[in-house]
Amino acid sequence: MTRRNALMTKPPAAVESALTRVGSSLKTARVRRGWSQAQMAERIGTGVRAVADAERGKSSTAAVVYVALLWALGLEHEFTLLADPTRDEVGRTLAARRERGRAGAARGVDRDF
């Protein structure tokens, strides 16, 4: 028997809160457009339950459902912003620190191929 992913059953409070906010925003956007959950489900090719679960911020709902809802609502740019590696200031700072300690980095050797 496979073990249930704890992240899906009880995610950290901050994650749970973020999913609830995202779900609420998705529902608001859908309602503003005058679409039913059934219409939304048809647009993204899933069932009404998946749409309802995403709108409730259910953690076991697949990420693809959330992204598809953003796409159907014309809000996919919101996800694209999250996926933009240039927005990861902490990661860029850590990478720069590591690069300073590597051979060749001090001489300005470009290792970006």
FENVEN-V603346 format. One record per backbone hydrogen bond with DSSP energy under -1.0 kcal/mol. CO is the residue of the C=O (numbers start at 1). NH is the residue of the N-H. E is the energy in kcal/mol with one decimal. If there is no record, write none. Layout:
# FENVEN-V603346
co:nh:e
CO:NH:E
CO:NH:E
This chain:
# FENVEN-V603346
co:nh:e
5:8:-1.0
5:9:-1.1
6:10:-3.0
12:16:-2.6
13:17:-2.6
14:18:-2.1
15:19:-2.6
16:20:-2.0
17:21:-2.2
18:22:-2.6
19:23:-2.8
20:24:-2.3
21:25:-2.3
22:26:-2.5
23:27:-2.3
24:28:-2.5
25:29:-2.4
26:30:-2.3
27:31:-2.9
28:32:-2.5
29:33:-1.1
30:35:-1.9
31:34:-1.5
36:40:-2.3
37:41:-2.7
38:42:-2.1
39:43:-2.1
40:44:-1.8
41:45:-1.1
41:46:-2.5
47:51:-1.4
48:52:-2.8
49:53:-2.9
50:54:-2.1
51:55:-2.5
52:56:-1.2
53:58:-2.7
54:57:-1.3
58:61:-1.4
62:65:-1.2
62:66:-1.2
63:67:-2.4
64:68:-2.5
65:69:-2.3
66:70:-2.1
67:71:-2.4
68:72:-2.8
69:73:-1.9
70:75:-3.5
71:74:-1.6
75:78:-2.1
76:80:-2.1
77:81:-2.0
78:82:-1.2
79:83:-2.0
84:87:-1.7
85:88:-1.2
87:89:-1.7
88:92:-2.4
89:93:-2.3
90:94:-2.4
91:95:-2.4
92:96:-2.2
93:97:-2.0
94:98:-2.0
95:99:-2.4
96:100:-1.8
99:102:-1.3
102:105:-1.4
104:109:-2.3
105:108:-1.2
